[in-house]
Amino acid sequence: MKNYKATDPEMIQAQEDLAKLSNLSDRIISNDKDLLDELMTIQGKLCEISAIKANFMQRYEDILDEQYQIETRLAVFQHEMLHSFELVFRYYKTKKKGFK
């Protein structure tokens, strides 16, 4: 396990996140404006979650596309190699002398 220092970016981010979370308990809804603010916060967070998911799915699709391209290239290489082996085998078979 990594030993973190207080100056590490991960620790700084964790401290900021913790501060945000501790401020959540201070909030109360006492009127319609507060309610609207909270609902807007929820809607904003849902939009952020959707954006994160969409970004992830795009990257995932890109990875799948790259995998397909690599598999296709490997299949072509394999076919070329098999063809080369077949040519070598035919040459060896017709000469019946073996390799020198």
C-alpha positions as CSV (number, residue, x, y, z in Angstrom):
1,M,0.0,0.0,0.0
2,K,1.2,3.5,-0.8
3,N,2.2,5.8,2.0
4,Y,0.6,9.2,1.3
5,K,1.9,12.5,2.4
6,A,-0.3,15.5,3.2
7,T,1.1,17.3,0.1
8,D,0.2,14.5,-2.3
9,P,-2.4,15.5,-4.9
10,E,-4.6,12.6,-3.8
11,M,-4.5,13.7,-0.2
12,I,-5.3,17.3,-1.2
13,Q,-8.3,16.2,-3.3
14,A,-9.4,13.9,-0.4
15,Q,-9.3,16.8,2.0
16,E,-11.3,19.0,-0.4
17,D,-13.9,16.3,-0.9
18,L,-14.1,15.7,2.9
19,A,-14.6,19.5,3.4
20,K,-17.4,19.5,0.8
21,L,-19.1,16.5,2.5
22,S,-18.9,18.0,6.0
23,N,-20.6,21.2,4.7
24,L,-23.5,19.1,3.5
25,S,-24.8,18.5,7.0
26,D,-25.0,22.3,7.6
27,R,-27.6,22.8,4.9
28,I,-31.3,22.8,5.5
29,I,-34.4,23.4,3.4
30,S,-36.6,26.1,5.0
31,N,-38.4,27.6,2.0
32,D,-39.2,27.0,-1.7
33,K,-36.0,28.7,-2.8
34,D,-33.9,26.2,-0.8
35,L,-35.9,23.4,-2.2
36,L,-35.4,24.6,-5.7
37,D,-31.7,25.0,-5.0
38,E,-31.4,21.4,-3.8
39,L,-33.4,20.1,-6.7
40,M,-31.1,22.0,-9.1
41,T,-28.1,20.5,-7.3
42,I,-29.5,17.1,-7.8
43,Q,-30.2,17.8,-11.5
44,G,-26.6,19.1,-11.9
45,K,-25.1,16.1,-10.3
46,L,-27.2,13.8,-12.5
47,C,-26.0,15.6,-15.6
48,E,-22.4,15.3,-14.4
49,I,-22.9,11.5,-13.8
50,S,-24.4,11.2,-17.3
51,A,-21.4,13.0,-18.8
52,I,-19.0,10.8,-17.0
53,K,-20.8,7.7,-18.1
54,A,-21.0,8.9,-21.7
55,N,-17.3,9.6,-21.7
56,F,-16.5,6.2,-20.3
57,M,-18.7,4.5,-22.9
58,Q,-17.0,6.4,-25.7
59,R,-13.6,5.4,-24.5
60,Y,-14.9,1.8,-24.1
61,E,-16.2,1.8,-27.7
62,D,-12.9,3.2,-28.9
63,I,-11.1,0.4,-27.1
64,L,-13.4,-2.2,-28.7
65,D,-12.8,-0.7,-32.1
66,E,-9.0,-0.8,-31.5
67,Q,-9.3,-4.4,-30.4
68,Y,-11.2,-5.3,-33.5
69,Q,-8.6,-3.6,-35.7
70,I,-5.7,-5.4,-33.9
71,E,-7.5,-8.8,-34.2
72,T,-8.1,-8.1,-37.9
73,R,-4.4,-7.3,-38.5
74,L,-3.4,-10.4,-36.6
75,A,-5.7,-12.5,-38.7
76,V,-4.2,-11.1,-41.9
77,F,-0.7,-11.7,-40.6
78,Q,-1.6,-15.3,-39.7
79,H,-3.1,-15.8,-43.1
80,E,0.1,-14.4,-44.8
81,M,2.3,-16.6,-42.6
82,L,0.2,-19.7,-43.4
83,H,0.4,-18.9,-47.1
84,S,4.2,-18.5,-46.8
85,F,4.5,-21.9,-45.0
86,E,2.4,-23.5,-47.7
87,L,4.7,-22.1,-50.4
88,V,7.8,-23.3,-48.5
89,F,6.2,-26.7,-48.1
90,R,5.4,-27.0,-51.8
91,Y,8.9,-26.0,-52.8
92,Y,10.4,-28.5,-50.4
93,K,8.0,-31.2,-51.6
94,T,8.8,-30.7,-55.3
95,K,12.6,-30.5,-54.8
96,K,12.7,-33.5,-52.4
97,K,16.2,-32.5,-51.5
98,G,15.5,-30.7,-48.3
99,F,17.0,-27.3,-47.3
100,K,20.6,-26.5,-47.9
